[in-house]
Amino acid sequence: MLRRHRAAMRAVAGSHPPSDCSSWRAEQAAPPRCARSIIKGFVLMVSIVASHAFAQDSGPVPADGVYDILVGTYTGARSEGLYVYRFDTKTGEATRVSVAQTVNPSYLAVSRDRRFVYAVNELPGDNGPATQRGGISAFRFDAASGQLTFLNKVSADGNDPCYLSLSPDGKYLLSANYSVAADPGGSFAVFPLQADGQVGASVLTVHHEGGGPVKGRQDNSHVHSTVFSPDGRYLFAQDLGADKLYSYRYTPDGSRGLFGPTDSRYTQEKAGTGPRHLVFGADGKHAYLTSELAATVSTFNYADGKLTQVQTLPLTEPGFKGAVGAAAIHLSPDGRFLYATNRGDANEIVIFSVDPTNGHLKKIGHQSSLGKSPREFAIDPTGNWLIVGNQNSDSVYVFKRDPQSGLLEANPKHFELGSPVDFKLVSPS
């Protein structure tokens, strides 16, 4: 992202908000009774609607093995916005097809039917005015031709939106607002999705309050990702500034409010670690977390809305002394291997095997990203390629992956693109 320096935390979530309440805020006590009430702890901002769907389905396997890759970037002299490439899974070659101009589309989400694409507009960034809100842009996507058509844009209702997720029922889109500025601070917002693909104005904004011990990085809340549980009943909001994984019930029928805090409220991480991204294993019984500031990956057991940490491993090798910055985390399509990127002076992809009996990880290798600041990456549906972007060196590398060993081969394919950040693969079929 563009920002990364401060953090504050205003927790928000509701338990049983009445239908006329439109927003809440909260800290860590009993849930409020109305969206406009403030209780010791949590303050919530809620409304009547919401949105989202699970992990992206790339669609049917194309006969020719060619997928579309959607690439989100930070815009500037070398990037215009959201790019579409054709990616041949037989050769690993990528060919540019089109670009849709939009500001800082640093994270993307694709609708389940693959007809629409949503992008954050990450603003204001480190040097922008705190009064400026980021945006969420919607595009119609013709996967067969690789063309994007702008539909509409709404306020993210927060600063520096950096992550998007879809509700399990596909009705809502959620944005994690990192927020460099202490005011408004970190939050997540919920947006209804319309039948024509347009995104509606937010119906709920949940603010967190608090911070951590790392000066300049944890001065306030920084919500970095919003991830639904495999059963679709819970939402986890990872807060880098507060060192917490907040947990919320998702009740789209409104019987308990759209989102309300669970009984446990959150999973506390070690102070100063900076939790960033969370993924669930294919069996739904385990989850994995990157902690950016500590450069670690943690394993959790998961059951009925509760995460229990059972393992934490460093991304760096013993004796490493340079700067670190854990970022993205993804599992291989078969769930046998887990990959995470580490930035700073490490600039590498770290590879773990997954024990199928208990979900525990074992580090088995690491591969230089061959550039600076590898943020997001994607593994193609065949499992044969890993595509990673180096944000600060304007490069994308396509590594051949061994599905049996999980390791990445040297001498990857490569193409240049200004500040590449996020990657989503979609079948044109």
C-alpha positions, 0 to 999 in steps of 0.5 A: 500500500501507499501508506504504512506508518500509523495506527489507532483503533475504534472497535465497532460491531453490534448485537441486536440493532433495530432496523432504523439504526444506521451505524455503530461503534464499539470497544470491548464491552457488552454490545450496544442496544442501538446503533446510535448508543455508545457503551463501554467499549464497542461503538457500532455503525450499522444499517439494514443491508450488507454484501460478499462471497467466499474465495474466488472461483476462477470458473470452468477450465478453458479448453485452451488453458488460457485464463484472464489475469486481472492486475491491480496496481498503484497508479503513476507514471508507469501505471494507468490502473486495472490491467487485463492479461491473457495467461497461458497455463501451458507456457506461462506466457502473459499478453496484455489485453486492456487497461481500465483507468482508475486510481490506485486499484491495489486490491480486487474482488471478482463476482461469483459469476465473473461478470463484475470486478470491484477495485479499491481506490486506495486514497489518500495515502501517506501524504494525502489529507485525512479528510479525503476518503478512499473509493470502491469502483465497480466494473462490468467484465467481459471475460471472453474479450478481456474488456472492462467497462466502468459502472460506478464508484462510491466512497469507501467510508474510510481512508486507504481501503486495502482489501475487498471480500464478498459475503457468502451469499454474494449480496455484500462487498466488504472493504478493509480501510487501513487508514493512515490517519488516526481520524477516522482510523481503521474500519471496515465498511459494508456495501450492497451489490445491485443486480446490474453489478453496481455497488451501493453506498455503505450500509454499515461502517465498523470502527476499531479503537486502540493501538499497539507498541510499535511507534509509527505503525501502531499508533491507531487501528489499521484494519488490513483484511476481512475474511469470512469463515468457511461456514459463512456465519462469521467474519474476521477483521485483522487489525494490524494496529491493535494486534487483534483478530476481531470476530463478528457474527454475520446474520443477513436476515437481520435477526441479530443485526447484520454484524455483531461481535461474538462472545469472545470479541477478538483473538489477541495476538502478541503485542507488536506483531501486526496481523495482516492477512488470514486464509482458511484451509480447505478442510475448514478446520484450520486458518493461517495468518501473516503478521506483518511487523513480526514477519511470521505465519501462525496456524490456528484451529478453527471451530464455530467462530473461534480461532485458537492459535497453535503454532507460529513460525518465522518467515526469515532464516536464522540470523537474518538482520534486515527489515521485514514485512510479511504480506500475502498468504495463499494455499496451493489449489490442493491445500498441501502447501502454503506460501507467504511473501516477505518484503523489507530486505528479504523480498522473497516467497516462503514455502511451507508444507501443510500436515494434513493430520493437524494443519501444522506448517513446516518450512520447506523452502524460500525463493527470491521474488527477484525484485523489491517489495513483493506484495500479493501473488496468485497461484493459477488454477492448474497449480503449475504457476505462481505469479508475484508482483514486485511493487517497488521495482515494477516487475511481475515474475511467473514462477514454474511450480512443482505441484508435488514438492511445492517448490518454485523453479529458478529462471521464471518468466517476466514482464514489466508493469508499474507498481503491480500489487494484486492478481485475480485469475478468471476463466474466459469460458 
